[in-house]
């Protein structure tokens, strides 16, 4: 399951390259390249929340599962309230 999670994270990062800031993207990639996948994912989400944008083809269920896979519902690195903010952000995605 973890290998699949890493592949999904890489896909999410790749699709985000033209959306989030170069500085944010570099940090996200740095953590990914050093095997800190939960930090990479948390940073990626924080970048999207910061600019109030959603990824292309966003599916909150998929993103939520990845956050759960990385244990971000119990422990985060950058924001102690990450899970609540992430959940509100994901649930606020406009359904067309």
C-alpha positions, -999 to +999 in steps of 0.1 A: +000+000+000+028+024+008+044+020-026+010+029-042+008+059-019+042+071-030+031+068-067-001+087-060+018+114-042+043+117-071+013+121-095-002+148-073+031+167-072+035+164-109+000+178-116+007+207-092+038+220-109+020+248-128-002+257-099+017+262-067+047+285-062+082+274-073+094+277-037+066+256-024+071+230-051+108+228-044+101+221-007+075+195-015+099+178-039+128+180-014+108+160+012+096+135-014+131+129-027+144+123+008+116+098+016+097+121+039+064+114+021+041+126+049+059+159+050+058+162+013+021+156+012+013+179+041+034+206+025+016+201-008-018+205+008-007+235+028+004+252-005-030+246-021-048+258+010-025+289+012-035+300-023-071+287-019-070+266-050-077+229-057-056+205-078-067+195-112-091+165-111-094+169-073-111+140-056-112+146-018-118+109-010-085+100-027-066+129-010-081+120+023-071+084+020-035+094+012-035+117+043-048+087+064-021+065+049+005+089+061-010+092+095-017+129+092-050+126+110-030+118+142+003+136+137+015+164+114+047+183+112+040+218+099+006+226+114-008+211+146-043+217+133-036+203+098-062+176+099-091+200+107-080+225+081-074+198+055-108+183+062-126+217+059-107+226+028-115+192+011-151+194+020-154+229+007-145+218-028-172+231-052-191+202-067-202+209-102 
